């Protein structure tokens, strides 16, 4: 069963936010960034979905920028 992702603008060349898994999947050229955050709501400083999505997206951008 495929899980539905939401397009995520400003991350890599193509990216999606997967709400149910708290996961960003992004790619640029031939490089893939896939980051999922595990934990319960109490583990997160800010449980706002948009804050979490933005922070993980920014982390993916840093990884993609650092790649050769």
Secondary structure, DSSP 8 states (H G I E B T S, - for coil): -----EE-TTSSSEEEEEGGGTEEEEEETTEEEEEE--S-GGGSS---HHHHHHHHHHHHHHHHHH--
